């Protein structure tokens, strides 16, 4: 890309080799639909929807109009001891789409905060129920659950963890499901790997089911390479969690979904 007049030094970018980037910056000046445009007007296909968060497309007029209208009416309302009707309406609409008895929504600002909040809710729930031994968390290798301490602790990406030796204790991990030898060139959901879910039974036996507060996995492992789960894998995890009578959680694209017993 051409040299930019934009000052670059002050902004410290995450997950980016900053010195190399600033020698050859890749800057977008506008977006529309599925595309970005660079400073020298190259058109770039946005194949991952921003960072999996612009699924409706960029700069859609209906969304722009809604944002402008709301900002002109009320730009912010506190959520502690006060609120705004639309937040309650959104929560009511959201839970109407959710399965079973998932009937509450807790809004957060990001995927990292969603995971951190989910873990805290799980731990606090068991404390409130008097199950004070339920403090262990189980994640999965290659899992990405954000960049806060709880999310990195249950996450399983070594590069994200290596600089932080003092992550949460009392955390264990399931094996990942990425089996290239058996599942290479799969069409749709891979056929092999459901047995990897049974490792959860081994971990429960090792630690005692009564000590586990939550299990958290991505239905589709995103940052690890968009890895689809094997056929029956998630259902098997769900069955093991139901049999062991504790909470099971799944997180994707910044959503918090929890079902408590």
N, C-alpha and C positions, 0 to 999 in steps of 0.2 A: 504494500500500500504506500501511497505518497506520504511525504513528511507532513505532520500536522502542526497547526499553530496552537493546539490545545495544550495547556500546561499539564504535565503528567506526574510530576515528582511527588506531590503531596498525597495522592490517593494510593493506599496500600491495598492491592487487590488480593482477594482470597483465592486459594487453589490455582495460583498463577505464578509462573516464574517471572517476577516483576521486572528484573533488569533486562531480560531477553525481550519481554513484551514491549517495554518502553523504547527499546531500540528499533522495533518494528511493530508499532501498534496496529491493532485491528479494531477500528472504531466504526460504529454504525451511527448514521445521522437521522434515519427515520425508518419506519416500518409500516407495512400495510398487509393485511391478510396473512399469508404464509411466508412473507419475504421481508428481509432487511435490505437497506441500501447503505453502502459505505460512503465515506466522505468523497470518494471519486466516482460515485454513482454506479458501482458494481452492484448487481442484484444478487442477493444471497438467499437461498432457500433455508428457512428456519425449520430444520428437520426434527428438533426436539422441543418445539413450542416454548421458546425462551429457555427456561430450565424446568420443563414439564409443567409450566404454570400459566401458559397463555393458550390453553387448549381451544378457546373460542376464536383465536386469531387476533392479530394486532389491529388496533385502531378502528374497531368496528363502530360505525356511527351510532347505533342504538346504545352501546355500552358507554361511549363518550358522552352522549346526551344525558344518560342516567347519572354518571359521575358529576357532570357539570351542574345538573339540577340539584343533586343532594348537597354538593359543596356550597351552593348558593343559599340553601335552606338551613342546613345544620352541618358544619364541618366536623364537629367532634362532640360526643357526649360521654361523660365518665361512665364506667361500668361497675364502679364500687358504690353501692347504696343509691344508685340512680341508673337511668337507662334511657333508651329511645324505643318507641314502638316498633320500628322496623327490625331491630335486632331480635325482638321476641317473635315477630312474624317470620323472619328467616329461620329461626330455630324450629318453630312449629312446622314450617314447610319441609325443612330438612329431615326431621324425624319421621315425617309421613312417608318418606321414601325408603327408610331404613327397615331392615327385616326384624322379625320377632319382637322382643321387648326392649329394643334399643330406643329409648324414648326421651333422652336428654342430649343436648348439645352444649359443649363448652368451647367457646371461640378463642382462637389463639392467633398469633401474628405470623407464624412460619411453621415449616415442617419440624425444625429442630425444637421449637417451643412446644409443638403438639406432642412429640415423643416424650419430652421432659415432663409435660403435664400428665400424660397417660401413665408414666411410671409413678409419679407422685400420687395420682388418684388410686392406683392399684395398692400402693403401700399404705396410704391413709385409710383406704377402705378396710383392709384387713386389721389395721390397728383399731378402727372404730368398732369392728365386729368382735374384738377381743382375741383375734388370732395373731398375737404379737410375734410368733415365730415365723410368720410368712414374710420374709424379707428378701429371699433370693430371687434374682432375675435371670432369665434364660433368653439369650439372643441366638444369632446364627453367624457362622463364618461367612465372610463376604457381604454381610449385611451393612447397610448404611441407614443410620437413624439420626442424622444430623451431627452438629459439631459442638453441642454442649456436653458436659461431663457425663450425664446419664446416657445420652444417645451414643457417645463414643464408647462407653463401657459395654453396652449391649451390642454395639456394632462390631463388625468383624473384618474391617479393612485395615491391614497392618500399617500402611502408610499414614493413616489418620491417627493411629494410636501410639506410634513409636516415640513421639516426643513428650508423651504424658504418662509417666510411669505410675502416677498416683490416681488412677481412675477408681471408680467404685469397686469395693470389694464385694464378695458374695454374688459374683456373676459367672455364669457358665455359658457355653455356646454349643449349639447343634452343628453338625457338619454341613457344609454347603452342598448344593445339588448339581453343581456344574460338572457334568460327566461327558467330556468331549468324546471319549473312546466309544461310548454306547449311544450317545444322543446327537452326534454330529449330523447336520443337515436334516434335523427333524422338521416335519411339517406340522405346525400347530404345537400342542402341548407334548413334551417328550414322553416316551413310553417308559423309560427306565428311571428308577430312583425312589419309588414310593417307600422302599425299605429304609431309606435314610430318616424318615419320620419316626421310625421305631427307636432310634437313638434317644428320643425324648423319654421313653420308658426307662431306658438305662440311666439317664441323668436323674430322673425322679427317684429311682431305686437307690442311686448313689447318695443323693442329698436328702432324701425323705420327702415325699410329696407335700407333707405338712409344713415344709419350710419355704415353699415356692410361692411367690406373690404373683408373678406374671411371666408369660412367654410372649416374646414379640418377634415377628418375622415380617418381611416384605412379601406380599403375595407374588409380586414380580420384583426380583432383585434389580434395582435400577442402576445405581452407580457402579455395580460390579460388572455391568455389561448387558443389561436388560435380559436377565436369565429367567425364562419361564419355569414354573414349578412342574415337576413330573406329574403324570396322571395320577390322581387320587391322593397326592401328597398333602395338600392342605386339608382335605377331608379327614385324612388319618390323624393329622395333628389335632384337629378339632375333636375327634373322638377320644384321643388320649387325654386331652385337657378336660373334656366332660367327665370321663371316667375318674379322673383324679380330683375333681371338684375344686378347680381353681380357675382364675381368670385367664382368658386367652385373648390376645390383642394382635391386631394386624395394622400396619401403617403403610400408605402410598400417597405421593404427590401432596404432602402437607395435611392429610385427613386424619382425624382421630376417631377411631371406632372402638368402642369397648362394650363388653357384655359381662355383667357381674352376677355371681351366684351368692 
